Amino acid sequence: MHLHESTHLPIEVPDPAAQDEATVIPLKIEDWLTVIVMGLLACITFGNVLVRYFTDQSFAWTEEFSVFLMIVLALVAGSASVARNRQIRIEFFADSGSQARQRGLARFGAIMVFLLFSLIAVLSARVVWDDFRYGETSPGIGVPQWWYTIWLPVMSVAIAGRALGLFIRRGRRA
């Protein structure tokens, strides 16, 4: 535990070298997707800065595609945080009391995340279908909108799966 210099309150700093729990689907998937998306964002942004600097023009597609990649990055990070049980919670309640209480709260939180992202997956799949059926195009560069929206139900299913896995793992702990 470290002390924050300005407030002198204890701050829990997660150990980056801490071993991840064993999961059926490797956590390296989210890790590599994060690296790939961040690399794409950096390359697109750097390329656009160079083009603007030398030509006073910019690539029209970069802003739209960068926003899409940032949304994908947030969903991938959400999946990783659920799988590693590092999602946002009120630690005063989650980490206090008996082990049985802590396990019960962890399982309750995991099942709620599972239900929420299952619902998001179903509803967003309907949005994707409407984008496809009505031929919606993106406002910036005019590509089919479903190219962007398909990733919300896909990543929502991934997050729901990670939450279900966390629920099962917390149920097995003694």
Protein Blocks (a to p, Z undefined) as FASTA:
>chain_A
ZZdfklopacddddfkbccdddfbdfklmmmmmmmmmmmmmmmmmmmmmmmmmnopacfk
lmmmmmmmmmmmmmmmmmmmmmnopaccdfklmmgcjfklmmmmmmmmmmmmmmmmmmmm
mmmmmmmmmmmmnopacfklopafklmmmmmmmmmmmmmmmmmmmmmmmmmpZZ
